[in-house]
Amino acid sequence: MKPVIGITSSIKKETFRVYSNVGYEYIEKIEKAGGIPLEIPILINSAIETLDNLVESLDGIIFTGGDNIDSLWYGEQPLVEQSIETKLRNEFERALFFVAKNRRIPILGICRGSQLINVLQGGSLYQDISKQINTKIDHSGVGRKLEEKHHLVFLRKDSFLTKVYKKNELLVNSFHVQGIKELGENLKVTAKSEDGIIEAIEYKGDFFMQGVQWHPEGLDDNLPLFEEFVSICSAK
């Protein structure tokens, strides 16, 4: 039986309707990797019991990219005010994360999702890399396509990612304003960019939790990451 992989969503507000929104690339990659993708809507009125029932029906969760994590969670005032939609997403995903962690459900965090893992493990973020780090790399991705590769990342030799990609460096895309600053508890760094920005993290605990800062769902040659994740979820 194929594993069911939950994919977190965002709220997209338009003139006449509010939508639950997931980038189709996530769905496509999970389907190609042999899993069953299932969108997780933002449930703003749900009790923890409801989330527990939801997570029980899943074999793995992808925390997807999107807007900023609440900086108040790591003790800093926000540089940019968050929308109501982003605040709702943050609160929902924080609750979902801890329910999933308690159940030891395999987790893959992508871009914002990787930052979420780090912050909820007690770490912190650079709120704006371009203003807080001296770097010549434009990590924000403004004006670039999702499939456009932009900079190298260097993988730790004994890491999960080295096993997946069978190499020590990757050329990846980049679409993030924020980045990991202080590493969260029980995490290890497994990839960095050329300017030293943390690009991947692994959980050192007793279940699978991996974060990557780039967007592998937009890169055809990153399918092996999703295949390995689906395989791990199958064995849960």
C-alpha positions as CSV (number, residue, x, y, z in Angstrom):
1,M,0.0,0.0,0.0
2,K,1.3,3.4,-0.9
3,P,2.1,5.8,2.0
4,V,0.0,8.9,2.4
5,I,2.1,12.0,2.6
6,G,0.5,15.1,4.1
7,I,1.5,18.4,2.5
8,T,0.9,21.7,4.4
9,S,-0.8,24.5,2.7
10,S,-1.1,28.3,2.8
11,I,-4.1,30.6,2.7
12,K,-4.5,32.6,-0.5
13,K,-6.9,35.5,-0.2
14,E,-8.5,36.9,-3.3
15,T,-11.3,39.4,-3.9
16,F,-14.3,37.1,-3.7
17,R,-12.9,34.0,-2.0
18,V,-10.2,32.6,0.3
19,Y,-8.4,29.5,-1.0
20,S,-6.3,26.8,0.5
21,N,-3.2,26.7,-1.6
22,V,-0.5,24.1,-2.3
23,G,2.2,24.4,-5.0
24,Y,1.5,21.6,-7.5
25,E,5.2,20.7,-7.7
26,Y,5.0,19.2,-4.2
27,I,2.0,17.0,-5.3
28,E,3.8,16.0,-8.5
29,K,7.0,15.0,-6.8
30,I,5.3,12.8,-4.1
31,E,3.2,11.1,-6.8
32,K,6.2,10.4,-9.0
33,A,8.1,9.1,-5.9
34,G,5.4,6.5,-5.3
35,G,3.4,8.2,-2.5
36,I,-0.2,9.5,-2.2
37,P,-0.1,13.3,-1.7
38,L,-2.7,14.8,0.5
39,E,-3.2,18.5,1.1
40,I,-3.4,19.5,4.8
41,P,-5.7,22.6,5.0
42,I,-5.1,25.2,7.8
43,L,-7.6,24.2,10.4
44,I,-8.1,27.3,12.5
45,N,-10.8,26.0,14.9
46,S,-9.5,22.5,15.6
47,A,-8.6,21.0,18.9
48,I,-5.4,18.9,19.4
49,E,-7.5,15.8,19.3
50,T,-8.5,16.6,15.8
51,L,-4.9,17.1,14.7
52,D,-4.0,13.9,16.4
53,N,-6.7,12.1,14.4
54,L,-5.4,13.8,11.2
55,V,-1.8,12.9,11.8
56,E,-2.8,9.3,12.7
57,S,-4.1,8.9,9.1
58,L,-0.7,10.0,7.6
59,D,2.5,8.2,7.0
60,G,4.6,11.4,6.6
61,I,4.4,15.2,6.5
62,I,6.0,17.8,4.3
63,F,6.1,21.3,5.8
64,T,6.2,23.4,2.7
65,G,7.7,26.8,1.8
66,G,5.9,30.1,2.4
67,D,5.9,33.3,4.4
68,N,8.0,34.1,7.5
69,I,8.0,32.2,10.8
70,D,6.9,34.3,13.8
71,S,10.1,35.9,15.1
72,L,8.5,36.3,18.6
73,W,8.9,32.6,18.9
74,Y,12.7,33.1,19.2
75,G,12.5,36.4,21.1
76,E,12.8,39.0,18.4
77,Q,10.5,41.7,17.2
78,P,9.5,41.2,13.5
79,L,11.2,43.3,10.9
80,V,8.1,43.0,8.7
81,E,4.6,42.8,10.0
82,Q,2.8,39.5,9.3
83,S,-0.5,39.1,7.6
84,I,-3.4,37.5,9.4
85,E,-3.2,34.6,7.0
86,T,0.5,34.0,7.9
87,K,-0.3,34.2,11.6
88,L,-3.0,31.6,11.2
89,R,-0.7,29.3,9.3
90,N,2.1,29.7,11.9
91,E,-0.2,28.8,14.8
92,F,-1.7,25.8,13.0
93,E,1.7,24.4,11.8
94,R,3.2,24.8,15.3
95,A,0.5,22.7,16.7
96,L,0.7,20.2,13.8
97,F,4.5,19.9,14.2
98,F,4.3,18.9,17.9
99,V,1.5,16.4,17.3
100,A,3.6,14.8,14.4
101,K,6.7,14.9,16.5
102,N,4.9,13.2,19.4
103,R,3.8,10.4,17.1
104,R,7.2,10.2,15.5
105,I,5.8,10.8,12.0
106,P,8.6,11.3,9.4
107,I,8.9,15.0,8.6
108,L,10.5,16.8,5.6
109,G,10.7,20.5,5.9
110,I,11.3,22.6,2.8
111,C,12.5,26.2,2.9
112,R,10.1,27.8,5.5
113,G,9.5,24.2,6.7
114,S,13.2,23.8,7.5
115,Q,13.1,27.1,9.4
116,L,10.0,25.9,11.3
117,I,11.8,22.8,12.4
118,N,14.7,24.8,13.6
119,V,12.7,27.4,15.5
120,L,10.4,24.9,17.1
121,Q,13.5,23.0,18.3
122,G,14.6,26.1,20.1
123,G,16.7,27.8,17.4
124,S,16.5,31.2,15.7
125,L,16.6,32.8,12.3
126,Y,18.2,35.6,10.4
127,Q,15.1,37.7,9.6
128,D,16.7,39.2,6.5
129,I,19.9,37.6,5.2
130,S,20.6,40.5,2.8
131,K,20.6,42.9,5.8
132,Q,22.2,40.8,8.5
133,I,24.9,38.8,6.6
134,N,27.7,40.0,4.4
135,T,27.1,37.9,1.2
136,K,27.3,38.3,-2.5
137,I,24.7,35.6,-3.1
138,D,21.1,36.7,-3.6
139,H,19.2,34.1,-1.7
140,S,15.8,35.7,-2.2
141,G,15.1,34.5,-5.8
142,V,13.4,37.6,-6.9
143,G,12.8,37.4,-10.7
144,R,14.0,33.8,-10.9
145,K,12.0,30.7,-11.9
146,L,11.6,27.7,-9.5
147,E,13.6,25.4,-11.8
148,E,16.5,27.9,-12.1
149,K,19.6,26.8,-10.2
150,H,21.5,29.6,-8.5
151,H,24.2,28.5,-6.1
152,L,26.2,25.6,-4.7
153,V,25.5,23.8,-1.4
154,F,28.2,21.6,0.2
155,L,26.9,18.4,1.9
156,R,28.3,16.8,5.0
157,K,29.9,13.5,4.0
158,D,28.1,11.4,6.6
159,S,24.7,12.9,6.0
160,F,21.3,11.6,4.8
161,L,21.6,14.0,1.8
162,T,24.9,12.6,0.7
163,K,23.4,9.1,0.7
164,V,20.4,10.4,-1.3
165,Y,22.3,12.4,-3.9
166,K,25.5,10.4,-3.9
167,K,27.7,13.5,-4.1
168,N,29.2,16.1,-1.8
169,E,27.9,19.3,-3.5
170,L,24.7,20.3,-5.3
171,L,23.7,23.2,-7.5
172,V,20.3,24.4,-6.1
173,N,17.6,27.0,-6.5
174,S,17.2,29.7,-3.8
175,F,14.0,31.5,-2.7
176,H,14.4,32.6,0.9
177,V,14.8,35.9,2.7
178,Q,15.3,34.3,6.1
179,G,17.8,31.6,7.2
180,I,18.8,29.6,10.2
181,K,21.0,31.5,12.7
182,E,21.2,29.6,16.0
183,L,20.7,25.8,15.6
184,G,17.9,24.2,17.4
185,E,18.2,21.5,20.0
186,N,19.1,18.0,18.8
187,L,19.7,19.1,15.3
188,K,22.9,19.0,13.2
189,V,23.9,21.0,10.1
190,T,24.3,18.8,7.0
191,A,24.7,21.4,4.2
192,K,25.9,25.0,3.8
193,S,26.0,27.4,0.9
194,E,29.2,29.0,-0.4
195,D,28.7,32.0,2.0
196,G,28.2,29.8,5.1
197,I,24.4,29.9,5.3
198,I,22.9,26.7,6.7
199,E,21.1,24.9,3.9
200,A,20.1,21.6,5.5
201,I,19.5,20.1,8.9
202,E,18.9,16.7,10.3
203,Y,17.3,15.6,13.6
204,K,19.5,13.5,15.9
205,G,16.5,11.9,17.6
206,D,14.8,8.6,17.2
207,F,12.7,9.3,14.1
208,F,13.3,10.9,10.6
209,M,13.2,14.7,10.4
210,Q,15.1,16.5,7.7
211,G,15.1,20.1,6.6
212,V,16.4,21.7,3.3
213,Q,16.5,25.4,2.6
214,W,16.2,25.2,-1.2
215,H,13.1,24.0,-3.1
216,P,13.7,20.4,-4.3
217,E,10.2,20.1,-5.6
218,G,11.1,22.5,-8.4
219,L,14.1,20.6,-9.6
220,D,13.8,17.4,-11.7
221,D,17.1,16.0,-10.5
222,N,15.9,16.2,-6.8
223,L,13.3,13.5,-7.2
224,P,15.6,11.0,-5.3
225,L,15.0,13.1,-2.1
226,F,11.3,12.5,-2.4
227,E,11.7,8.8,-3.3
228,E,13.8,8.3,-0.2
229,F,11.3,10.2,1.9
230,V,8.4,8.1,0.6
231,S,10.4,4.9,1.2
232,I,11.0,6.0,4.8
233,C,7.3,6.7,5.3
234,S,6.5,3.3,3.8
235,A,8.5,1.7,6.6
236,K,7.0,3.7,9.4
